[in-house]
Every structure is written in structure tokens, then in C-alpha cells.
């Protein structure tokens, strides 16, 4: 029931002391001073969108703008509908540490005005609903959403170093806990090959369950969960233990001894699906990622996010979308397209687009 919409917090303290104030239907164009994107996103997807609203829950769209009391908690079937933050533009300098303030929403479902994650980019995803939070974790080729190859990533959260959030203008909405509401505590890690996103139920313990002070510890430590490739599933689960809390003691990042991650909490009622697809096929163009950027110092970030990230140079990717593409696009198909000359790619895309129009 992950129903995430990422927008922005006007004040850091508001995240902990004020109730929800925005819904996607009444969000302002900019909800934070200095915001690069927008929170007034419409509904049509756009692969150059600057939308900073991220959504996640497959039955969410039918009630997206419904404020009525009859809006009820949807079934647990949100593995096909979620978003992550990622860079707005490709290139070797687009590492998360450089772009954390301007990230945009990349989503698996159309209908919210965001960019769409291309088919084949996600190779494993695991959704879990707990009493205290909803969470999606997984792996994939996130160069398809402009994360440079070799980028070990970093953390996004609604606070940031100055209280304006990373990205600036980032808010989260969810209907996982009842009616659609603004979520003030959330955390998201992204690298070139791994991601995790947690949105916490509005309650006194929300800041603890969605702690944002462990930005150098990465997904596996902050959100122990299933990150297996080749599996797409949605589950009910236990909350487990808050990150950094060990009995009556709390670990603080930078202490001489780092404790291990908590065990993965038990889950049940898991429902598998075959894959995640939306019909968008990535067309990639290579750009070198220099060793300078691979080893760059990430402000407010960490080079230890993904255990699968490469530490050597690679390629960054630019993504475009073919709206007439097959909804079963794969990495193999993407690679085949990417290997063709530019004029062939343009011809193929044009032909597919014309065919789609003729079918309307």
C-alpha cells in the first residue's frame, strides 16, 4: 500500500510538529524556496518532467484526488506502483551527491505527471507494509534513470542539512494508513544498482522509524530487507527494529565501532508477480564516467550505499521514451536499440509512434 508522493516541506520543524497540509490536488507550484522542480505536475507522464511528487500504490490513482471520507485503505498490491528520486539529467557529474537537491521523481506508473522508470531498469523489487511504515527495496540498472554508472549513491530525505530537504521541495503522501495524507518522515537511498524507500506512518515514533542521520550507511544497514534480483513481490511484514537503536543504546554515525545491521524482519502473505512494466523502453547513449566522479566526495552522502556498485569508471546514460513501445521491454532489447546508429534509432521510434497513432 505504498502510496508515496514526494513534494516539499516548508519548514524542517513542520515535519515533526504539524499535521498534513497538502494533497497532490492542492499542492503549490513550489512548496519550498529554492526548489528546482514543481509540485503541480498534472497527470500525463513526461520523460523531461520536473515533477517532485512521487507516488507508489497500484490502486492509488482512482482516488488520487479524492478528499471524501469514503476513501478507504487499498489492498496490498502496490509493488507495481512506486517511485524513487533520481537525477533530472544524465552525465558523469550527475552523481547523487551532486544532484541531491534537485532530484525528480521517477515512477513505475503513469498518471501523476512524473517521469516513468523504463522497462527493464528494475530487476528485482520487494514491497512490504508494516504497522509503522511502508517500504520498497530492490535492485536494477538505474543508469536508465540518469544515475551514472559507478555511482555508489546517497540518501534523500525531507530534512537535508538546512531543513529544506533533499531534494528541495520533497514531500511524501500516502494512503497506506487510511485516507490520503501528507507523510512528513521518509528516507530514500539510490545508487546505480540499488534503491530503498521508506515512508513512515504519522505518529510520535515516525522520526525514529525513518531516521535520516545514517546517510553514509546505505540501504542494507538502514533498511534490512529482501534485495534479491529476479523477484518481484508484495508482502505484509513486521516493523523490526529502528535503524541505529540497539536495546537502550543508540548508535551515532562516526562512532569508532559500527554495529551490524538489524536482522531482516519477518514477512508473510507475500504475493509474487512476474515483472514490472509500463511500456516505456529506454534508449541509451553512452557518456564516460571519469575516475574523478567515481571517487567524488558526496556532500551529505556516502560511497557505501550499494554493495553491488562498481568502483571503476563506466557509462552514464541518457533516457528517452517511446510511447508506442511494447510493455514487455527488457535489458536485452534496450541494449539492441542502444547499439544501433542514431538515425536508425530515430527511424524506429518514429515508425512505432506512427503505428501507435494509427491504432487510436
Number of C-alpha atoms within 10 A of each C-alpha: 31 33 31 32 31 31 34 33 27 19 17 18 12 13 23 15 9 10 13 14 11 20 21 25 14 11 18 16 14 20 23 22 12 12 20 17 27 22 28 21 23 13 12 12 20 17 19 15 19 22 29 33 32 31 31 30 27 21 18 24 18 9 16 19 13 14 13 10 8 9 14 14 15 20 12 21 20 25 28 25 24 26 28 27 29 30 24 23 17 22 20 24 20 22 29 31 22 20 21 27 22 23 27 34 30 29 27 27 25 19 18 23 25 29 28 29 30 32 26 25 23 26 23 21 26 25 32 29 23 19 13 19 24 26 28 28 25 25 26 21 19 26 26 28 31 24 33 33 30 27 36 31 31 30 31 30 29 30 25 19 12 10 17 24 26 26 30 32 31 37 33 29 26 29 25 29 21 13 18 27 24 26 28 32 27 29 25 27 32 27 33 29 27 28 28 27 27 25 27 27 27 21 12 10 14 21 18 15 27 25 19 20 16 20 23 21 22 28 30 22 19 26 29 19 23 20 22 14 14 14 17 23 22 25 21 19 22 16 18 16 18 18 21 23 15 12 7 5 8 11 14 14 14 9 8 7 9 12 13 8 16 19 12 17 15 12 16 11 12 16 14 14 13 9 18 24 22 21 22 23 30 30 22 20 16 13 16 14 23 18 14 11 19 22 15 16 13 20 13 19 23 22 23 19 28 24 14 15 18 15 14 14 19 18 18 30 25 21 20 19 20 18 16 18 18 15 15 15 20 19 17 10 15 19 13 11 20 16 13 11 9 12 9 12 15 12 11 14 19 14 13 17 15 12 12 13 10 8 6 5
